[in-house]
Amino acid sequence: MKVDFLNQYKDPYLQTAQGKGVFLAGVLLGYLALKQVEGKQSDIGKAPLFKQIQFGRLNFKTLKRHLARVPQLLAAYRENIGDSYASLTRLLAYCTDQIALGDSEELGTDGNFAFTVGFTNANDFYWKIFGRKERNQSSDGKESAGKGPAEG
């Protein structure tokens, strides 16, 4: 899991442990929302999780409530999640740890912004964090397409 790319951002909030945790919570929940609509429609706005989040008005209480539901969501959408299950579990552990390291009790504008950026760009950030295998070698020596989505 690689999150050092967050160090390139100049935003002071993203330089804090709590800021990184909130941002990564957005990535996690956004990726799960994408998986909720995968194969049915590609509109993330139709995902049940998307409809439950009050963007711009999140506070730590509601964010923690959403994060507490992640194990249940992982189980419910395990078929859509596939090989990403273990990495999403690690991301949950890491982002909740980072949030717990912070001392702010308010998410505020900076936290809402960081969460929304992570959520709306979840697919790109997920692959930046966990990498993607462009090509896999099969047992017969032929190359086959990787498991990650196509570059876009």
Secondary structure as a PSIPRED ss2 file (coil, helix, strand):
# PSIPRED VFORMAT (PSIPRED V4.0)

   1 M C   1.000  0.000  0.000
   2 K C   1.000  0.000  0.000
   3 V C   1.000  0.000  0.000
   4 D H   0.000  1.000  0.000
   5 F H   0.000  1.000  0.000
   6 L H   0.000  1.000  0.000
   7 N H   0.000  1.000  0.000
   8 Q H   0.000  1.000  0.000
   9 Y C   1.000  0.000  0.000
  10 K C   1.000  0.000  0.000
  11 D C   1.000  0.000  0.000
  12 P C   1.000  0.000  0.000
  13 Y H   0.000  1.000  0.000
  14 L H   0.000  1.000  0.000
  15 Q H   0.000  1.000  0.000
  16 T C   1.000  0.000  0.000
  17 A H   0.000  1.000  0.000
  18 Q H   0.000  1.000  0.000
  19 G H   0.000  1.000  0.000
  20 K H   0.000  1.000  0.000
  21 G H   0.000  1.000  0.000
  22 V H   0.000  1.000  0.000
  23 F H   0.000  1.000  0.000
  24 L H   0.000  1.000  0.000
  25 A H   0.000  1.000  0.000
  26 G H   0.000  1.000  0.000
  27 V H   0.000  1.000  0.000
  28 L H   0.000  1.000  0.000
  29 L H   0.000  1.000  0.000
  30 G H   0.000  1.000  0.000
  31 Y H   0.000  1.000  0.000
  32 L H   0.000  1.000  0.000
  33 A H   0.000  1.000  0.000
  34 L H   0.000  1.000  0.000
  35 K H   0.000  1.000  0.000
  36 Q H   0.000  1.000  0.000
  37 V H   0.000  1.000  0.000
  38 E C   1.000  0.000  0.000
  39 G C   1.000  0.000  0.000
  40 K C   1.000  0.000  0.000
  41 Q C   1.000  0.000  0.000
  42 S C   1.000  0.000  0.000
  43 D C   1.000  0.000  0.000
  44 I H   0.000  1.000  0.000
  45 G H   0.000  1.000  0.000
  46 K H   0.000  1.000  0.000
  47 A C   1.000  0.000  0.000
  48 P H   0.000  1.000  0.000
  49 L H   0.000  1.000  0.000
  50 F H   0.000  1.000  0.000
  51 K H   0.000  1.000  0.000
  52 Q H   0.000  1.000  0.000
  53 I C   1.000  0.000  0.000
  54 Q C   1.000  0.000  0.000
  55 F C   1.000  0.000  0.000
  56 G C   1.000  0.000  0.000
  57 R C   1.000  0.000  0.000
  58 L C   1.000  0.000  0.000
  59 N C   1.000  0.000  0.000
  60 F H   0.000  1.000  0.000
  61 K H   0.000  1.000  0.000
  62 T H   0.000  1.000  0.000
  63 L H   0.000  1.000  0.000
  64 K H   0.000  1.000  0.000
  65 R H   0.000  1.000  0.000
  66 H H   0.000  1.000  0.000
  67 L H   0.000  1.000  0.000
  68 A H   0.000  1.000  0.000
  69 R C   1.000  0.000  0.000
  70 V H   0.000  1.000  0.000
  71 P H   0.000  1.000  0.000
  72 Q H   0.000  1.000  0.000
  73 L H   0.000  1.000  0.000
  74 L H   0.000  1.000  0.000
  75 A H   0.000  1.000  0.000
  76 A H   0.000  1.000  0.000
  77 Y C   1.000  0.000  0.000
  78 R H   0.000  1.000  0.000
  79 E H   0.000  1.000  0.000
  80 N H   0.000  1.000  0.000
  81 I H   0.000  1.000  0.000
  82 G H   0.000  1.000  0.000
  83 D H   0.000  1.000  0.000
  84 S H   0.000  1.000  0.000
  85 Y H   0.000  1.000  0.000
  86 A H   0.000  1.000  0.000
  87 S H   0.000  1.000  0.000
  88 L H   0.000  1.000  0.000
  89 T H   0.000  1.000  0.000
  90 R H   0.000  1.000  0.000
  91 L H   0.000  1.000  0.000
  92 L H   0.000  1.000  0.000
  93 A H   0.000  1.000  0.000
  94 Y H   0.000  1.000  0.000
  95 C H   0.000  1.000  0.000
  96 T H   0.000  1.000  0.000
  97 D H   0.000  1.000  0.000
  98 Q H   0.000  1.000  0.000
  99 I H   0.000  1.000  0.000
 100 A H   0.000  1.000  0.000
 101 L H   0.000  1.000  0.000
 102 G C   1.000  0.000  0.000
 103 D C   1.000  0.000  0.000
 104 S C   1.000  0.000  0.000
 105 E C   1.000  0.000  0.000
 106 E C   1.000  0.000  0.000
 107 L C   1.000  0.000  0.000
 108 G H   0.000  1.000  0.000
 109 T H   0.000  1.000  0.000
 110 D H   0.000  1.000  0.000
 111 G H   0.000  1.000  0.000
 112 N H   0.000  1.000  0.000
 113 F H   0.000  1.000  0.000
 114 A H   0.000  1.000  0.000
 115 F H   0.000  1.000  0.000
 116 T H   0.000  1.000  0.000
 117 V H   0.000  1.000  0.000
 118 G H   0.000  1.000  0.000
 119 F H   0.000  1.000  0.000
 120 T H   0.000  1.000  0.000
 121 N C   1.000  0.000  0.000
 122 A H   0.000  1.000  0.000
 123 N H   0.000  1.000  0.000
 124 D H   0.000  1.000  0.000
 125 F H   0.000  1.000  0.000
 126 Y H   0.000  1.000  0.000
 127 W H   0.000  1.000  0.000
 128 K H   0.000  1.000  0.000
 129 I H   0.000  1.000  0.000
 130 F H   0.000  1.000  0.000
 131 G C   1.000  0.000  0.000
 132 R C   1.000  0.000  0.000
 133 K C   1.000  0.000  0.000
 134 E C   1.000  0.000  0.000
 135 R E   0.000  0.000  1.000
 136 N E   0.000  0.000  1.000
 137 Q E   0.000  0.000  1.000
 138 S C   1.000  0.000  0.000
 139 S C   1.000  0.000  0.000
 140 D C   1.000  0.000  0.000
 141 G C   1.000  0.000  0.000
 142 K C   1.000  0.000  0.000
 143 E E   0.000  0.000  1.000
 144 S E   0.000  0.000  1.000
 145 A E   0.000  0.000  1.000
 146 G C   1.000  0.000  0.000
 147 K C   1.000  0.000  0.000
 148 G C   1.000  0.000  0.000
 149 P C   1.000  0.000  0.000
 150 A C   1.000  0.000  0.000
 151 E C   1.000  0.000  0.000
 152 G C   1.000  0.000  0.000
